[in-house]
Amino acid sequence: MFTGIITDVGRVRRVEKTGDTRFEIETSYDTDTIDIGASIACSGPCLTVVEKGEGWFAVDVSDETLSCTNLDDWREGTKVNLERALKIGDELGGHVVTGHVDAVVMVLHQETVGDSTRLVFSLPAKYAGLVAAKGSICLDGISLTVNEVGDDSFGVNIIPHTQEHTTFGTLTVGRRINFEIDVLARYVARMTEVNNKK
């Protein structure tokens, strides 16, 4: 479980494709405090640490994960938003994030509004009813507030702090982004679906 508050921006230092795909990621985390088998959210997806060294850790990614995330776009040098798993008693600064990516969305529009950046993303029809203005959304692992929702798009504003401390400082139109809906919306939708069948 995560909060969508990014605590480090890592960098892919190596990509190895054998059976699964292995990514080695450089980090400023003290890797002595990371156990093999620990979960780390890497630009959204919750991934398992399978190997580590001083200043880096490795994760294995299955073809299934590659098919439903943007990790297939990662190359050596790709920057990665990182968040370690939530511990009991930690501050919940964002919202409850599972690290289970629902879809990949695309940056459609970008503009400067004051000191902030307004971003508009595509919205798959399947999830249109699960995104609400003033609700929470997780994009590439970042907890954000939705500003507006259209039939096939939604918008968020990125403040300077988020631009400086995440990969969103270098975002461009056309970029593919990992998208996770709010877990509360997921369960409300499921309850509605079940109740409508009764």
Secondary structure, 3 states (H helix, E strand, C coil): CECCCCCEEEEEEEEEECCCEEEEEECCCCHHHCCCCCEEEECCCEEEEEEEECCEEEEEECHHHHHHCCHHHCCCCCEEEEEECCCCCCCCCCCCECCCCCEEEEEEEEEEECCEEEEEEECCHHHHHHCCCCCEEEECCEEEEEEEECCCEEEEEECHHHHHHCHHHHCCCCCEEEEEECHHHHHHHHHHHHHHCC
